[in-house]
Amino acid sequence: MAEAIRINKYLSQCGIASRRAAEELIDQGRVKINGEVLDRQGVRVDAEADVVEVDGTQVKPVPHNVYVLLNKPVEVVTTLDDPQKRPTVKHLVKDVVARVYPVGRLDYDTEGALLLTNDGELAHRLTHPKWQVEKVYEARVSGRFLEAQARQIEEGIKLEDGAIGRAKVDIVEATPKQSLLKLTLTEGRKREVRQLCKAVGHPVLKLKRVSFGGIVVGSLKPGQWRMLTSEEIRQLRGLVEL
């Protein structure tokens, strides 16, 4: 008999969703174990003995892992399904040979580097605060941005949810009307870059994530994707000690 694992981890190993999104599927009553609708979190399953279904289809752990880098365009939702029927990243990677899901989120009005995979453990670690994985953004903001304001952001600013957000800030270009910044974060709270810049008086005009964990979007145009190289996969796994 195989070792029993938590259902949200099992679903991530099946390439269905991240652990957090798997919990949402359970809450929505879309998961069954041995024919019974699962109505609570934390249940453990045996991959060999239990039959797990999502939306009526049996799911099993994937035989191989797939790793994708997408340059997400603006006005695309970082989910596989959207109740409001907006375009999702699922449509952009429909030609990928396996079902993959996003590693973390990228805001609707932000473009740039988004990783997708069916490797549940890697996805979990890359988004966990413990591992401090760097995300680098380019932000065009209104007004002339000063070094004093960069220091404010680096020292930490209280966000809408009460947490303290901070980022390393490099001023690439500054004019009276607009400035171009490079911001490096190790956490990715909701609209964090926009909140930080607005807090020091420089609302974001355009935002792009140029790299995630050292994987750069490079020459990919918005909407384009590519498979990660074996070296890039090793690099990501090394960051989180896998």
N, C-alpha and C positions, 0 to 999 in steps of 0.2 A: 504494500500500500504506500502511495506517495505521501509526502508530508502535506498536511492541510495548510492552506494559506488563506489570508483574508480575501474576500470576494473582490474588493476594489483592485487589489494587486493582481489577482487572477485575470480580471478583465483587461488590465493594462498589458499583461503578458499575451493576451489574445489579440492585441492590436486594435481593441475596440475604442478605448479612450484613455486619457490620463487617469490617475487614481482619483483626482478631485472630480473630474467629469463623470467617472464611473459611479461615484456616490450620487450624483444628480440623476443618473439613469435609474438607480435603485429607488430614489425618492419618487420618481415618476411612475414606478410600478412596471418598468419595462424589462425587469430581470426575473427569470425563473430559475429555481434549482429543483431538479427532479420533478418538474411539472407544477411546482407551487410558486406563486408570485412571492418574491422576496420583499418583506415589508419593514426591514430594519438593517442598520449598518453593522459591520463588525463580524458578520457570519464568515466562517471558514469553509472552504471546499476542498475536496480531494479530487485532483485532476483526473485520476484514473477511475474513481468510483462514481462521481457525481456528474449529472448532465446539467450543463448551464446553458440557458437560452437568453438571447437579447432580441426583443421584438419578434419572438417566435422562431428564431433561427438558432440552432446549436452553435456554440463557439468553443474553440479550442486554442491553446497556445500556438503562436505562429512558428513555423519550422525554421525561418531565417529572419534576420533583422534587416530593415531598410532605413536609410538615412538620407534625408532630402533637405536642401537649402532652397528656400523660396524668397524671391524679392516681392514681398507683399505690397500691392498697390494700396493707395488710399481708397476709402469707401468700400472696403472688403472686410468682412467680419472674421475674426480669428476663431472660428468654431467650425464644426462639420455640418451643423444644422442651425438654422436661424428662424425662430417663430415669425419674425417680421418679413421673412422671405427676401432678405437682402443677400447680395452675392457673398459667398463664403470661400475660404481657402480650399475647401473640398473640391470646388469646381475647377480650381486652377491646377490641382495635382491629380486630376481624374485619370491621367494616363500612367501614373505610378503603378507598378505591378502588384503592390500590396496596399492594404488599408493602413494609412498612417494618420497620426493626429498631431496637433501643434504642441510644441514644447513651450509652455507658458503662453502669454498673450501679447499681441501688439494692437494698439488702439485702432479704432475704425478710421481715424483721420491721420494715422501715421503709416509711412511706408518703410520698407527695408527688410533686413535679414530676419527670417523666421525659419527655425528648424522644425521639421516634422519627422516622426519616426514611429515604429511600432515596438521599439525597445523601451519597455516600461520602466525598468530600473534606471537606465541612463536619463530618461526624461524626468523622472522623479528627482534624481540628484542634481541635475542641472538647474532646476527651479527651486531647490531647497536653500534657504538662507545660510545653512551651515557651510556650504561649499564656496560661497562668495564668487560666483562665476561672473566675469565682467561682461557688461553690455555697453557698447559705445554708440553714441548718438551724435548726429550733426543737427544743430538747431539754428534756424534763422529767426532772429528775434527783432522786435522793434526797438529803435533807439540805439544810442551808443552805450555799449556794455563796458563797465569798468572793472579793473582788478579788484577793487574793494567789494564789488558785488559777487565776483567769483569766489572770494574768500568767504562771504556769507553763506553761499551754497555749500562750500567745502566743509564749513564748520557745522552745518545742519540747520534745517528749517522745519518747523512743525507743519505737517500735512493735514489735509481735511479729516483723515481718519484718526488723528491724534498721534500718529507715529512721527519720528524724526527722519526726514529724508535728507540725503546729502549726495554730492557727486563731485568728482574731480573735474574742474573746468579749465579748458584752454581756449583763449580768445584768438580765433583764427583771423578775424577781420572785424573792424569796428568803424562805423561812419555815423554821422549824426542821425541818419534815418534808420539804418539797420545794422545788425552785427551778426557774424557767423561764429558759432561756438561748437566746440567738441566737448561732450560730457560723457564721463565714464562712471557707470553705476555698478554696484554688485547686487542690488535688489531691484525689483521692478514693480513697485506699487502702482496702483491705478493712476494713470495720467501724471506720474511723478515728475517727469521732466517739465511738463507744462506748468505744474503747480510751483516748482522751484523757481522757474524763470519769472512767472507772474508775481511771485512773492517779493522779488527784488525789483519789480517795476518794468519788466521787459517781456510782455506776452509773446508766445511763440507764434510765428507766422507759418513756418513749415518745419516738419520734423521727420527725420529719417534715421533708422537704426542701421549703422554701417557694419557692425559686427556683433557676434554673439559667441562668447567663449573663444575668441580669436579667429572664428570662421567669418571671413569678410564677404560681403555681397558682391564686391568687385564690379565686373562689367555686366552682370545680370540686369536686364531691363525689368521694370515693374511688371509682374505677372509671369516672369520666366522662372524656371527652377532647374536645378541640376542635382545629381547624386553626389554625396560627399565622397571624397577619396579615402582610401584606406588609412592614409597618414592623418587626415583630418579626424577620422573616427577615433584613431588611437589618441590623438591630441585631446579630444573631448573626454574620452574615458579616463585619461591620465589626470585631467583636472579634478575629477571626482573620485579618484582612487578605485577605479574598476579594472 
